[in-house]
């Protein structure tokens, strides 16, 4: 399969999994695990099963959030050719009816995105990107903003599950975001990055975020004309992620 066919497969997989989540779980979500600040539901697992069942025929390795949740000893290698999926990004939002949750599917190779798909469960819309061929919201091309001044820029961020969220971390975040005009925190990294790709936000930064939360969103930002930077975090699958329209000095 060429990359266009792989992109279509990812879109079909996200759409099918999304339909299941909306029809079966949106009003009847069963929590499987609720530990600390992290939550897992039956919806996560059901969506993962659909996506993997469709992607496995490509014979490309698949990395999923659910795999690491059940096997914490696993190690992630960004340099591999692999699918990276989050079957439900924004799980807590989904369980509480807050309209920011998505399915995220990306293909990466040698530390760089090849393609990305994000299915917005509330809007029932598809964000997609193929590097070198642009980024789209449904069939409409999208592009990053032209904002070049930090004091006029909107940044999105968050505090990922499993983070200490101590006073030092909060102070560092506060000092950083004070440079920007506004901050938005939506609890769904993939959709926050999609807003950067579409020029609605100008930047995104989060420290300690898991790769599956951002893999598709970073593909969107890059394909839409933006830039991103990954810095290794406390584990092989966690990173400090900075993404922007490429015009801001951050």
N, C-alpha and C positions, 0 to 999 in steps of 0.2 A: 504493500500500500504506500502511495506517496503521501506527502504531508497534507495535501488538500483532502484526501480521503480520510486520513487520521483525524483531521479537524472535524470533518462531518461526523465521524464516529463518536468523537468526544461530545459534540453537540447533541447527537441522538441519545447518547447515554445519559447526559445531564437532564435532558428533557423527560426521558422515561422515568428516571429516578425522582425528578421533581413532581411529576404527576402522581406518583405513588405517595410521596410525602404529603402533598396537598390533599389528596382524596382520603387517605387512611389515617394520617397522624396529626393533621393540623388542629383538630379539635379533640383529639384523644391520644395525647402523648404520654407514653409510659416511660418513666425514668428507670434506667438500668443501674446507674451509678451516680452518686452525688457526694463527691469527696472534696473537701476544701472549697475552692472557688471554681472547680471543674464539674461539669455535668455531662452525662452520656445517656442517651435514650435509645429505645428500640428503633426509632426513626433513623438514627445514624447507621445502625447495623443493616437495616433493610435497604437503605440507599446504597450503601457500600456493596452489598451483594449484587444488586442490579448492575452497578457500574463495572465491577470486576468481571461479571459474567459476560459483558460485552467487550471489554478491553483485552481480556486474556487471549483472545484469538489473534492478536497482533504479535504475540510472543515477545512483547517488550515488558521487562520487569515492572511491577506495580508497587508503589509505595503509598500506603494509606494511613491516615490518622488512626484508624481503628486497629491496624496491625501493631502500631507502637503502643497503643493504650493497653493491649492485652499482653504484649511482649516488650516490656520496658528495657530489656537488655539488648534489643536490636540496635545496630549502629547504622547511621545514614551516611551515604557517600554522594555528595552533590555532583561529582564528576561523572557519574554513570549516565547512560542513556536509559531513561525511565519515565513512566507515568507517575505523577504525584497528585494524589486526590484527597480532597476533604469532602466526604459525603454529606456533611452538614456543617457549614461554617456559620457561627452565630446560634449555637444550639439553645442557649439560655433565652435569647431573643425569641426563637421559634416556640419554645415552651410557654412563653409569657404573652405571645401574640404581638410582640413588637416587630414592626415590618422591615427588619433588616436581617435576613438569613439567606443563605445561598448554598448551591452545590458548586464545588470548585474542582476542575480537572485541568491539569497541565502536562505537557510533555517537555522535558528538559534533556539536554545533551551537553556533556563536558562543562557543566556549570553555567549554562546559558539556556534561556527559554527558547523553545521551538514554536509552541502554540499554547493557547490558554482559552478555556471556556468557563464562564460563570453564569449559572442560571439563578436569577433572582426569583425567589419563591413567592414573594408578595406581588411584584409587578408582572410575574410570569413572562419575563423578558430574558433574552440571551445576549450576553456580552461575549465577544469572541475576538481572537487575534491569531494571526499567523505571521511570524516575524518575516519582514520583507514585503508583506502584502497588506499591511494595515490592520486597524482595529475597528470593531463595529459594535453598535448596540442594535440588535436585530439585524436589519440590512442597511442601517445608516452609518456611514463612516464617522468616526470620532477622532479627536485630536486634543492634545494637551493645551493648556492655556498659554497666553503670552505674558503673563505677569512676571516681572523681573525684580521687583522690589519686595524684600521680605516683609516690610511693614505694611504691605498691601496684600499679602498672600494669606490664603486659608490653608492651614495644615490639619491633617487628621492623624489621630494617634489612639493609643489605648494602653491598658495594663494587662498583659496576657495571663491566662490561667497558669498557676504554678509560680508566678513571680512573688517575690517577698513583699512588694508594695510597702516597703518601709519608708521612714521619713526621708532618708537620703535619696532614695529613688524618686520620691515625689518632689523633693526640692530640685533635683536635677531636671526633671521634666518641666517643672514650673519655670525655671530659669531659661530653659530652651524655648518654650512656647511663647514666652513674653515678647520675643522678637517679632512674632507674627501678628497679623491683624486679628485673626480669629482661629479658634481650634474647634474641631468637631470630633466627637468620640461616639461611634455608632455600635461598637461591639461586634463588628463583622469586618475583618481585615480585607477580605476579598472585595467586598462592595465599596469599602473606602478607597481602595486602590483603583477600582473602576471609575470612581468619581474623579480621581486625578487624571486618568486616561481620557475622560470626557471633558476635561477643562473646568469642571465644577469646583473641584478643590485643586490646589496648586502643589501640594506636597503631602507626604505621609512618612511618619517615622514611628517605629515601635521597637523596643528593646526586649529580646528574649522571646520573640514570636516564633512559632513553629513554621517550618518551611511549607507545609501543606496549606497553611492559612494564606500564604502570600504568593505561591508559585504561579497560579493562573493570573492573579492581579498584576504581578510584575511583568508577565508577558504582555498584558494589555497596555501597561504604561509604556513599555519599550516600543511596542509596535505602533503606538499612537504618537511617538516622537519624544518621549520622555527618557529619563535615565534612572538607574537605581544602583544601590550599593549594598552588598551583603557582608557583614562582619560576623565571624563565628562567635557563638554564645556559650552558655554553660553546658550544653550537650551537643551531640553531633547534628541534631535536627532543629536546634534553636539558633536564631540569628538576630543581630541588630540590623534592622532593615530601614533604609532610607530611600525614598523614591520621590521624584519631582518632575516638573515639566522640563527640566534641563536648563532653565534660564535663571534659577535661583542659586545663590552661592551658599549651599548648605552641604 
